[in-house]
Amino acid sequence: MARLSRNIDVTQVLEWQEGDLRRFQDHLAAEEPLEIRLAGAPLTVTMRTPGNDPELAAGFLFTEGLIQHSEQIVSLKQGAAGKKIMSETNDSNRSQAACNVVEVELRGADFDRERLQRNFFAASSCGICGKASIDAIRMRGIPAPNPEFRLDPEVLCSLPDKLRAAQTIFGRTGGLHAAGLFSAEGIPLVVREDVGRHNAVDKVVGWALLEKRLPLSHCVLMLSGRGGFEIIQKALVAGVPLVASVSAPSGLAVQLARQLGLTLVGFLRGRRFLVYSREERLTPQTG
């Protein structure tokens, strides 16, 4: 398997179609581990599609509650020990390994590293019930999203096509999730892709954090896949009032959206969608 770019692999495949066989070159979404380090010590590792890694690290730190504003980030450096980012055409294992690290230096961030790492482990296991998960979000004191935000359903119905049009890597591989941030007028602000739904959202939130656009109180978050609990959590931390997806939300995601006041839309396809919470934000334009 060869590497076409940092985020696209190339491989030979065999196609069977109605009894006929043919071989051809296919594109795959790249997937590699990204290690986020704080002050030189490992914090966490996530499997992601390379690209926009500093945004991913910044978004992760913010949505997980390690930082509250961008001024707490002293530096974000990609590459082990702050090495210069290698050329995208350099396919050596050493250069790839260096690019799979983001070194972060923070100021004024008060957290218990050991407790934090235990929480990350627990969140990936089955030892925490839904009620405890929602209570943990409440304890962080996340404010309810903007109650005055309104969106025309006609604008909402236009978002899936706009998101799909911006998915450049998906267009070549068919194997990535996307998260897109849109204005109330349906104008795309940023779109990010990744093999992980939560990573795509962290990249979007990280972009907004570094661009000093938080909170996202007048924006819509559009997802190409399922709306899970962790996605709704991250949207709430970023101040997003409305989240929409082309697929179904989870039961716990709906509970969280209802309890914290976020408008949640699922099965947004063509001119049909389901509203699971806070439907008052969807108001047709008049005049």
N, C-alpha and C positions, 0 to 999 in steps of 0.2 A: 504494500500500500504506500502511495506517495502522498506528499503534502503539497497541495496547490497554493495554499496561503495559510495564514495562522488559523483560520476558522473553517477551512474546507479541505477534506481529504479526497483522494482519487483512488478508485479501485476498479478491478475487472469483475463483472458480474455475468451470470448466465440467465437469460430470460427464456421462460417457457410460455408460449402463447398458442393455445389451440393445437398443441402437438408439434409446433415449430420451435426450434431452438436457435438462439443467436447470442453471441457474446458482444459486449460493448463496455465502454468506460463510463462509470457512474460516479457521481459526487456524493459525499457523505459529510454531515456536519461533524466537525472536529470536537472532541471531548477530552479535556485534560484537567488534572487537579490544579486548583489555585490555593496556595497557602497564604493566609493573611497573618503577618507578624506585627506585634506591638513591641517597640523598643528592642527588637532583635529576637524576641521569644515567640514561638508559634502560638497563635490564638485558635485558629480553626482552619479546616481544609474543606473546600467545596468543589464538586465536579462541575465544570462550566465549559462553555464554548469560548475560546480565547477571543479577546476584543473588549475594549472599554473596561479593562480590569480595575483601574483606579476608581472608576465610577462604581463598580460592583463592590469594592472594598468600602468606599465611603457610604454607599447605601446600606450595606450590611451593618456597619457600625451605628448608623443612625436608627435604622428600623429595629435593631435589637436593643436599643436604649443605652449604648455605650457612650454616645455623645448626644448633645441636644442642639448644637449649631455648628456651622462650618468653621467658625473661628477656633474651635478646639482642635482642628487638624493643623498641625505644624507642617507636616510634609507627607506626601504620598509618593513613594518611589517604586517603580516596577523593576524587578530584578534583585537577586540575592545580594545583600549588603549594598543595595543602592546602585548596582551596576547599570551602565547605560543599556537601554533596551536594544536587543539584537535586531539585525535586519530581518524582515519577514521572509527573505529568500534564503536565510541561513537555516538549514534543516538539521544541524548537529544536535545530538541529545543534550550536550552541555548548554547550548544557547537556549533550547526549549526549556530546560530545567530552570535556568536563570529567569526566564520570562514568566515562569509559573509561581512567582513570589511577588507579593506587594508588601513593602515595608512601610509601616505607619508610625508616625510620631505624633503624640497627642499632648495637649496641655489642658489642665483643669478637668480631666476625666476621672471621676471617682467611682471605681468599681473593684470588686473582689475577683481577681482573675481565676482563682481556683473555683469559686462558686459559679462563675460564668461558664467555665468549661463543663462543670457538672450539669448545668442547666441545658447546654447544647446537647449533651449526651442524652439527658432525660427526654428532651423534646423529640428525639428521633426514635425513642423506644415506645412501648405501649403501656408504660407505667403511670401515665397521667390521664385522668378523665377529662371530659370536655368542660365540666363545670370549673374544675381547678384551672384549666387553661384560660377560660374567660375571666375568672377572678384575678389571675396573674396579670392580664392585660389591664383590668380595671385599676389594680394597685399601682400601675405606672402613671396614673393620672392623665391619660390621654384625653384631650378635650373632644367633645362631639364635633363632627364636621359641620361646615357652614350650612345653617338651616335655610338661608335665603337663596341658595344656589338653585337655578332653574334651567332645565334643558328641554328643548323641543323634541318630541319623539321622532320627528322627521330627520333631525340632525343625528339623533342616536342611530337610526337605521342606516345612515350613510357611513358610520365608522368602521364596520368590518371590512368593507371594500378598500377604504383608505389605509387601514392597517395592513391588509394583505398586499397592497401595492407597494408599501414601504419595506416589505420583508425581502430584502435582496438575497440573503443567504438561503432562506427557505425556498426561494424561487429556483435555486440550483440544487438543493439537497432534499427538500420536502421533509426535513427532520428537525425542525426547531420550533420552539414556542416564541411568542412575541408579546411585548407589552408596549402600549402606545399611550402617550399623554396628549389629550386634545382640549382645545378651548371650548367654551359653551357654544361657539359658532361653528364647531367642527373643524377648526384649523389644527393640523398636526403640529405639535411642539417638539416631540422627540419620540423615536421608536427604537427599541432595543430588542435583540434576539438572543436566545440562549437555549441550550438543551434542558435547562431547568426553569420552570415557570417562576419560581421565587427569585432566581438569579436575574431573570429579565426585568422583574419589578425592582429589584435592588439597583440594577443599572440605571433605570429611569429615575428612581428616587435619588441615587447618587449624583446623577447629572443635575437634578434640580437643586440639591444641596450645594454642590460646587458652583452652580450658577446663581446661588442666593435667591432662589425662587420659592422657597418654602415659607409658609405652608401652601399647599396646592389647593386652596379653598375655592378656586373658580375653575377647576379642571375635571375632566373625565378620564378615568383609567380604563382602557380597552384591552382585553386579554384574548389571545387566540385559543386558549384552552380552558380548562376547568378553573372555577373560582374556589380555591380551597381556603381553609382557615388561616394559614400563614400568609396568603395573599391579602386577605381582608385586614389582617393585623398590620401588615406593612403599609397598606393604603391609609388606614386610620392614623398611624403615626405620622404619615406625610400630610395629613389634613385633607385627603381626597374625599369629596362628598358623594361621588357616584362611581361605582365600579360595574362594568359590563363585560360579559364574556359570551362567546359563541356556544359554550357548552354549559353543563349543569354545575351549580355550586354544591358544596357538601352541606350536610345538615348542620354541622358545627359552625360553618361559615355564615349560614343564614341566622343562626342564633346570635352570633357576635354582631352581625350587621344590625339586627333589630335592637339589640340591647344598647349599642353605642351610637345608633342614629345614622347609619350609612345607607344610602340607596343602593340596592343590589339587584342587578338585572342579569338574567341567564337566557340561554337559548336564543340569542340575538342573531337571527338568520333571516335575510330578506326583509320582509315587512312584518315580522312577528317577533315578539319577545315576551318573557315572563318577568314580572316584578315581584321580588321576594320581600322587600322591605322599603319603607318610606317612599311610597309612590307619589307623594305630593311634589317632589322635585321635578317630575316629568309633566311639563305644562306646555301645550301647543302655543305657538306664537300667535298673537292676534294682530289684525291690521296689516 
